[in-house]
Amino acid sequence: MAKFHVRARTVDLLGRQQIAGIPTAISELFKNSHDAYARNVEVD
């Protein structure tokens, strides 16, 4: 299974430059995790 880590800076950049807002960016990260068949996803 794929395992990846995302730093807060990445979420910030996604939120500001490509996606309408931070909540949407976080949602996209969860969707991408699902598409990658991730077993665990955490947001802290």
N, C-alpha and C positions, 0 to 999 in steps of 0.2 A: 504494500500500500504506500501511496505517496505521503510524505510528511514534509511540511514546510512551516516556516515561522514568518510572521509578518510583524514588522516594527510599527510603532505608532506613527512614525514619520511617513511610512508608506500609506497608511490609512489617511493621514492628513493630506498628502499629495493627491491621492485619488479623490478625496472629498472636494478639494479645491479646484482641481484641474480637469477632471474627467466626469465626475458624478455630481449631481445636484447638492448633496449634503453628506455629512459624516454618517448619519443613520443608513443612508442608501449605500455608502461605501462598505459599511460593516455587513449589511445584508448581502451585498455582492460577494464578499469574502466567504460567507456561509454557503452561498449558492455554488461558488467555485469549489469549496471543500466537498460539497455533495457530489458535484460532477467528477471529482477526483476520487470518489469512493473513500473518503477519509472516515476513519472509525471514531475519532475524537476531534472536536473543534472547541477551542476555548477563546473567550475574549475577556481580557482583564483590564 
